[in-house]
Amino acid sequence: METAPYILNEFEAFSLETSVNEVKTFFNETTYSHFPIVKENHLIGLISETDIEGIDEDEKEIGYFQYLFNLFSTHVTTNILEIITTFASNETNIVPVIDTQKNYIGYFDLTDVLHAYNETPFLKNNGTVMVLEKEVRGFSFSEICQIIESNGGKIQGLFISEKNETTVKITVKFDSQDVNEILQSFRRYEYEIISSHEEDFYLEDLKERSKYLQKYLNI
């Protein structure tokens, strides 16, 4: 999806000449964790609220404290998942946006980006969300798609939600009139179903067998 409409310029970026006091006032009046510093329209870094609060020399320009600057950004054409990754990896609620010439364009606000992500078909549309687990060496996206589609399902999206040296968990969302058949097909291909589903007749059968065995043992 296009993210350019979510680029903001509500607040002007700091310059190296901005005073520490001005920066502190800005953070006191907003909820941002960081904010960009620009020189000649080029992004040179960001200062965090935590770092600026540790400076006692309020009248000095922030250019004197460049060793405190962080540097991260995203491009106008970057996809939304990569943008969200940038937010997470930098523990921030703001990400500066630059163009191909590294000119500062504006910034993304985390709230706006998450709202945009919530509007994607993967999250917005109805469907079954299933979490699968299998050995790393034994799974493939093409196999998962083939299992769902060969049983009449339509895939809305899938991604790796967890991975270690031996196993991988995959979250998949799909539309289907026969979820149980897809569940059983995954089991035949040695996928473990991590999520719970009302349509899972296999688990219901196990429960009935367990009840029968318990009655037998109590005789």
KOLLO-462349 format. One record per residue (C-alpha): residue number from 1; residue in three letters; x, y, z. Coordinates in steps of 0.5 Angstrom, whole numbers, padded with zeros to 4 digits. Layout:
    k    r     xx     yy     zz
  NUM  ala      X      Y      Z
...
% end
This chain:
    k    r     xx     yy     zz
    1  met   0000   0000   0000
    2  glu   0002   0007  -0001
    3  thr   0005   0010   0005
    4  ala   0007   0017   0002
    5  pro   0000   0020   0005
    6  tyr   0002   0019   0012
    7  ile   0008   0023   0012
    8  leu   0007   0029   0017
    9  asn   0011   0036   0017
   10  glu   0006   0039   0023
   11  phe   0013   0040   0027
   12  glu   0019   0043   0024
   13  ala   0025   0039   0025
   14  phe   0031   0042   0029
   15  ser   0037   0045   0027
   16  leu   0044   0045   0030
   17  glu   0043   0052   0032
   18  thr   0036   0050   0036
   19  ser   0037   0051   0044
   20  val   0037   0045   0049
   21  asn   0031   0049   0052
   22  glu   0027   0049   0046
   23  val   0028   0042   0045
   24  lys   0026   0040   0052
   25  thr   0020   0045   0051
   26  phe   0018   0041   0045
   27  phe   0018   0034   0048
   28  asn   0014   0037   0054
   29  glu   0009   0039   0049
   30  thr   0009   0033   0045
   31  thr   0009   0025   0046
   32  tyr   0015   0024   0041
   33  ser   0021   0020   0044
   34  his   0025   0023   0038
   35  phe   0025   0028   0033
   36  pro   0030   0030   0027
   37  ile   0035   0035   0026
   38  val   0037   0037   0019
   39  lys   0042   0041   0016
   40  glu   0041   0044   0009
   41  asn   0035   0040   0008
   42  his   0039   0034   0010
   43  leu   0038   0029   0016
   44  ile   0044   0029   0020
   45  gly   0041   0025   0026
   46  leu   0035   0025   0032
   47  ile   0035   0027   0039
   48  ser   0031   0023   0044
   49  glu   0027   0026   0050
   50  thr   0031   0021   0055
   51  asp   0038   0024   0052
   52  ile   0036   0031   0052
   53  glu   0033   0031   0059
   54  gly   0040   0029   0062
   55  ile   0043   0036   0059
   56  asp   0044   0041   0064
   57  glu   0046   0047   0060
   58  asp   0039   0049   0057
   59  glu   0042   0055   0053
   60  lys   0047   0051   0049
   61  glu   0045   0049   0042
   62  ile   0044   0042   0041
   63  gly   0050   0042   0036
   64  tyr   0054   0042   0041
   65  phe   0052   0035   0043
   66  gln   0052   0031   0037
   67  tyr   0055   0025   0040
   68  leu   0048   0024   0043
   69  phe   0045   0024   0036
   70  asn   0042   0017   0033
   71  leu   0041   0016   0026
   72  phe   0035   0012   0023
   73  ser   0030   0014   0017
   74  thr   0026   0011   0012
   75  his   0025   0012   0004
   76  val   0019   0015   0001
   77  thr   0018   0008  -0003
   78  thr   0019   0004   0003
   79  asn   0014  -0001   0004
   80  ile   0010  -0001   0011
   81  leu   0012  -0007   0014
   82  glu   0019  -0005   0013
   83  ile   0017   0002   0016
   84  ile   0014  -0002   0022
   85  thr   0021  -0006   0023
   86  thr   0024   0001   0023
   87  phe   0020   0003   0029
   88  ala   0021  -0003   0033
   89  ser   0028  -0004   0032
   90  asn   0030   0004   0034
   91  glu   0024   0004   0040
   92  thr   0021   0010   0037
   93  asn   0015   0013   0035
   94  ile   0017   0017   0030
   95  val   0021   0015   0024
   96  pro   0024   0021   0019
   97  val   0023   0020   0011
   98  ile   0028   0022   0006
   99  asp   0028   0022  -0001
  100  thr   0033   0018  -0006
  101  gln   0038   0024  -0005
  102  lys   0037   0024   0002
  103  asn   0033   0030   0003
  104  tyr   0029   0031   0009
  105  ile   0022   0030   0007
  106  gly   0018   0029   0014
  107  tyr   0016   0024   0019
  108  phe   0012   0018   0020
  109  asp   0008   0018   0026
  110  leu   0007   0011   0029
  111  thr   0000   0011   0031
  112  asp  -0002   0013   0023
  113  val   0003   0008   0021
  114  leu  -0001   0002   0025
  115  his  -0008   0005   0023
  116  ala  -0006   0005   0016
  117  tyr  -0003  -0003   0017
  118  asn  -0010  -0004   0020
  119  glu  -0013  -0002   0014
  120  thr  -0010  -0007   0010
  121  pro  -0014  -0013   0007
  122  phe  -0010  -0018   0011
  123  leu  -0012  -0015   0018
  124  lys  -0019  -0012   0016
  125  asn  -0022  -0017   0012
  126  asn  -0025  -0023   0015
  127  gly  -0022  -0030   0015
  128  thr  -0019  -0036   0019
  129  val  -0012  -0034   0022
  130  met  -0008  -0041   0023
  131  val  -0001  -0041   0026
  132  leu   0003  -0047   0024
  133  glu   0009  -0050   0026
  134  lys   0014  -0055   0023
  135  glu   0022  -0056   0023
  136  val   0025  -0051   0019
  137  arg   0028  -0056   0014
  138  gly   0021  -0059   0012
  139  phe   0017  -0053   0011
  140  ser   0016  -0048   0005
  141  phe   0011  -0043   0003
  142  ser   0009  -0046  -0003
  143  glu   0007  -0052   0000
  144  ile   0003  -0048   0005
  145  cys  -0001  -0045  -0001
  146  gln  -0002  -0051  -0005
  147  ile  -0005  -0055   0001
  148  ile  -0010  -0049   0002
  149  glu  -0011  -0048  -0005
  150  ser  -0012  -0055  -0007
  151  asn  -0018  -0055  -0001
  152  gly  -0021  -0049  -0004
  153  gly  -0019  -0044   0000
  154  lys  -0016  -0037  -0002
  155  ile  -0010  -0034   0002
  156  gln  -0010  -0027   0004
  157  gly  -0003  -0027   0007
  158  leu   0002  -0031   0011
  159  phe   0009  -0029   0015
  160  ile   0014  -0033   0019
  161  ser   0012  -0031   0026
  162  glu   0017  -0034   0030
  163  lys   0023  -0038   0028
  164  asn   0029  -0042   0032
  165  glu   0035  -0047   0030
  166  thr   0030  -0053   0029
  167  thr   0023  -0050   0028
  168  val   0019  -0045   0025
  169  lys   0012  -0042   0026
  170  ile   0008  -0039   0020
  171  thr   0002  -0035   0021
  172  val  -0003  -0035   0015
  173  lys  -0010  -0032   0014
  174  phe  -0015  -0035   0009
  175  asp  -0022  -0036   0007
  176  ser  -0025  -0043   0006
  177  gln  -0032  -0046   0007
  178  asp  -0028  -0052   0010
  179  val  -0023  -0051   0015
  180  asn  -0023  -0057   0018
  181  glu  -0021  -0061   0011
  182  ile  -0015  -0056   0011
  183  leu  -0013  -0057   0018
  184  gln  -0013  -0065   0017
  185  ser  -0009  -0064   0011
  186  phe  -0004  -0060   0014
  187  arg  -0003  -0065   0019
  188  arg  -0002  -0070   0014
  189  tyr   0004  -0066   0012
  190  glu   0007  -0066   0019
  191  tyr   0005  -0059   0021
  192  glu   0003  -0058   0028
  193  ile  -0003  -0054   0029
  194  ile  -0001  -0049   0034
  195  ser  -0008  -0044   0034
  196  ser  -0015  -0047   0036
  197  his  -0021  -0048   0032
  198  glu  -0028  -0049   0033
  199  glu  -0028  -0053   0026
  200  asp  -0022  -0058   0028
  201  phe  -0026  -0064   0029
  202  tyr  -0020  -0068   0030
  203  leu  -0019  -0065   0037
  204  glu  -0026  -0066   0038
  205  asp  -0025  -0074   0036
  206  leu  -0019  -0074   0041
  207  lys  -0024  -0071   0047
  208  glu  -0029  -0076   0045
  209  arg  -0024  -0082   0045
  210  ser  -0021  -0079   0052
  211  lys  -0028  -0079   0055
  212  tyr  -0029  -0086   0053
  213  leu  -0022  -0089   0055
  214  gln  -0023  -0085   0062
  215  lys  -0030  -0089   0063
  216  tyr  -0027  -0096   0061
  217  leu  -0021  -0095   0066
  218  asn  -0026  -0093   0072
  219  ile  -0030  -0099   0071
% end
